Amino acid sequence: METGTRRMLGEILLERGVLSRAQLRLGLVHHHEVRVPLGRALIRERLCTENDVLQALSDQLGIGTVALERERLDPKLARLIPARIAQQYRVVPLRLEQRDREVLHIALPAPASIEALDAVRAISGKPRVEPHLASDTALSRALSGLYGLREPVPEPLESLLPAFDEAPLLLYGWPPVTAVLMSRVLSRHGFETRVVTPLEVLHAGPSDIVLAPMQAMEGLLMGEARLNGALIIHGDSDDEGFERAQALGARGFLANPLDEELLLRAIHRLRPPHASPPRKGRAHDTAEQDSAPS
C-alpha cells in the first residue's frame, strides 16, 4: 500500500492495450465534465470494462484483485466485521488464513484506504488484514448476500439531466463549411440545426443547446454577458482547454466537431434519446455502440 510515485491510471490502460490515446482523451473529457473518477468515466462511456479498470488499479496500487462472484463466502466470518463497518467501508471478509499468525483476507473497492484496513483490524482483533480489490458490482452483491445490505441503485446519468424539447440545435461562430458539415451529420440523425447570430445566442432559453468554438464564445461572453442555454464547446483537449470551457459554463466538450461519434454523444448527454427521440430517425443505435465524448 505504498503510494510513492504512482503511475497514472490512463497510462496503465494505454500500456495494457485497453485504450487508444484518442479513447483516453474521451474518457478524460467525461471525467472533467461530470466530475467522477476516471475509471468510472471510462466504464460509463463503454471505453473499457469494470474488470479492465480493476486490473489497472491493481497494477497502480500494487494490490491483488479477487473475482468476488466466484468466492464461497462464509457467513461465520461476517461476525468479525459488523454490518456498519462493512457498509461504511464496503469491505467483505473472504477467509482466515493461518500462517505464523492469523491473516484476515478482505475484499474492498479501489483505492484501498488505510483507514478501512485499520478499522477492520481494530474491530476484528486480527493482527494482519490483507486487502484484495473487487469491483463495485461484485461488492454490492456480496454485501447484500452476507449482511442483507441493500444499496440504492444510482440514478442513471441521463435522468439527472434536464429533459429538453426538440428545439433546433444552435450553431454559432463556426466557419461556413464546418457549420454545413455539422448540420449534415446531425440531420442524418434526426436533429434540426440553425446557424444563429450573437444576439440569438444571448437570448437562448434554458432548453436550447448551443454548439460553438471556444474563441467565439469567449469573445461573446466577455464582461457581464451570460448564456441561459446549455453550451457545448469545441477546444483543445488539454487541461487549459477544460479550464477555459468550465469558466464559460460549458456542459459538453468537443475535441473535434466533425467527429460524428463525439458530436452525438455530447448532444445525447443533454438531450437523451429515450427522453426526446429525434424526429427523423434515431442516433440511438450509433451512440449506444460506441465509446466517446469529448
N, C-alpha and C positions, 0 to 999 in steps of 0.2 A: 504493500500500500504506500510505497514511497512515491511522492508526487514528482520530485525532481523537475526536469525539463520534459514535459510530456509532448509527444508528437500530436499534431492536430488530428482530430477525428477524420476530417475530409482527406487529409494526406494519406492516412492509413487506408481508407476506402479506395483511393486512387491507386495506391501500391498493390492492393489486392485485386485490382481489375474490376471492381464492383461498379465504379463510376467513371465516366469520362470527365475531363475538365469542364466541358460545357454543362453536363448534368450537375456537377458540384456547384457551379455558379447559380444554376436554377434553384437548387436547394438552399443556397445561401440567401437568395432573394426572399424565398418564403420564410426562412429563419428570421430575417430582418423585418419583414412585413408584419408577421403575426406574433413575433417575439416568443417563439417556442424553441426548445433546444434543437440544435442542428439535426441530431439523429431522428427526432420526431418529425421534423420538417421533411426530411428525405423520405421517411416512410409515408407520410401523408401524401406526398407528391408521387408516390409509387416509383421512386427512383431506385429504391432498394428495399429489401425485406427487413422485418424486425430482426431476423437472425443475422443478416449481414451486419447490421448496426451493432448487435450484441457482440459478435465476434471481433469487430473492430475496437469496441470499447474494452474488450478483454485484452487485446494487444496493447491498447493505450495505457490501461491501468495495471497490467501485469497480474490480473486475477482470472482464474479459470471460469468457464461457464458450465451451466448444468441444464440439460433438457428436462425441465421440471415435470413436464407432462409424462415422461417415461419413468419417473421415480415412484417407488411404492412408499408413500408417506405413512409413518407410524403415528397414529393418534396419541399414543402414550407420550411421545416427545412434545406434544403441544402443551403438556403440563410444565415444561421447562421455560416456555416463553408465553406469558399471559396474553390474552387476546388484545388488550390495549396496546402492549408493546409491539405485537405482531402487526397491528393495524397502523400504528404511528409510523413505524419504520419499514413496513411492508416486507417483513422477514418471515421466512418459513423454515422450520427445523427439518433437516434432511436425515441426519443419522449421527449416532455417537460412535466414536472410534477410540479404541483403547490402545494407546502407544505407551510411552513412558508415563504419560498421564492422559486423562480423558480429553478428547477433542470433539467439540460440537460443531458439526458442519451445518451451515445455514445458506439458504438462497436469499438473495436480496437484489434490488434494482441497481443499475449503474447511475451515478457513481457510488461505489460502496463507501458510505460515510464512516469515519472513525467513531462518531457519536453513536451510530447504530450498533457497531460492534461492542463498544463499551457498555451500552445499555443491556445488550443480550448477555454479555459476560457477567455483569453485575446481578441480573435477575435470575440467571440460570445457575450461577455458582460454579460454572465450568471454567477452569483456568485458561483453556485455549478455545477460541472460536475462529473457525476458518470459513471465510466468505466464498461464495460462488455466485456469479452473476446469472440472473434469469430474466426472461422477457417479462414485460408488464402484463401481457395477456396471460402467461402461464402463472405468474404470481397471483393475479386476481382469482384465477380458478382454484389454485391451491389454498389461498386464504379462505375462500368460500367453503371448500371441502373440509378443511381442518377445523375451522373456527366458526363457520356459518356467517362469515363477514360478507356482506353484500355492499359493493361499492356502487355509487351512482354512475350510470353509463354517461360518459362525457357527451355533451351535445355536439352533433356534427358541426364542423366549422361553418358550413353553408347556412345552418339555421341561425347562426349568430349574426349573419349579415342581413341588411335590410332587404325586403322584397321590393324590387324595382318594377315599375311598369315597363311597357315596351317603347318608351320614347327613343328616338334615334340616338345613336352614339355620336357625340360631338367631336369633330376633328378640328384641332386648332394649331396653327403655327407650322404645319408641315409643308415641305416643298410640294408643288402641284403633282409631280409624278408620284411621290410617296403617298400622298393623300388618295390618289386614284387607285393605286395598287392595294392600299389598305382597305378601301371601300369594296374593291372586287373580292378580296379574300373574305371579308365579313359578310358580304352579300351572299356568297356561296353557302354560308352557314345560317342564313336567315336573319341577319342583323341589318337594320337600316342605319345609314350614316348620314351626317350632314356636316359640311365644312362651314365653320362659323367665324364670326368677327370677334374682336376683343370684347365689344360691348355685350354680345350674346353669351360669351363665356362668363362674364361677370354677373350676368343675370340668370345663369344656370340655377335650376332648382335642386333640392336635395335628392330627387330621383334621377337626375341627369348624370351621365358618365362622360367625362371629358378626357380625350387622349391627346397628349401634346408632348413636344420635345422639352427638355429641361430648360434650355435657354429662353425659349418663347415664354414659358410660364414664369420664370424668374423675372423677365422684363415686365410682364403684365402685372404680377403681384407685388411689385415694389411698393413701399410705403404702407398705406392703410388698406389697400385692396385685399379682399378676401374672396374665396371661392366657396359657394354653398354646395356645389355638386361633388361627386366622387372623382378623384383625379388619378389617371394612370399616366405615369411619366416615362419618357424614354431618356436614358442617360448611360453613362459609363458604369459598368457593374463592378465598381470598387468601393472601398469604404467612403471615400469622399462623395461618390455618386449617391450612395444610400443616404448619407447625411444630408445632402442637398435636397433629395427627394422628401425626406422626412420633414425638413424645415418648411417645405411647401405644403405639407399635409397630405402627400400622395398616399393613395390606398393600394396602388399597384405599381409595378416597375417593369419596364421592357428594355432588355439589353439590345434587342433587335426588333423593330416594329414590323418588319416584314416576315418574321418567323411565325408561320401560321399557328403552330402549336402553342408558342408562348403567348401570342396575341389572344387566342381563345381562352387559355387558362386564366390570364389576367382578368378578362371580362367575366368569365364564369364565377370568379370569386365574388364579384359584386352583383352579378345577375345570374344566380344559379339556374341551370337548365330546368330542374324539376319545379322551381318556383314560378318561372315565367318562360315557357318554351318559345323560342323564336317562331315566327310565322311560316317562314319559307323552307322548313326542313331543319333538322337539329344538328348542332355540332356536338351533341352529347356523346355519340359513339367515338368521335375523333378525340375528344378531351378525355374520355374515360380510359382509353387505351394507353395514354402516354404519361409523360413524366415531367412536365416542367413549367414553372412560371418564371418569369424574371421580369 
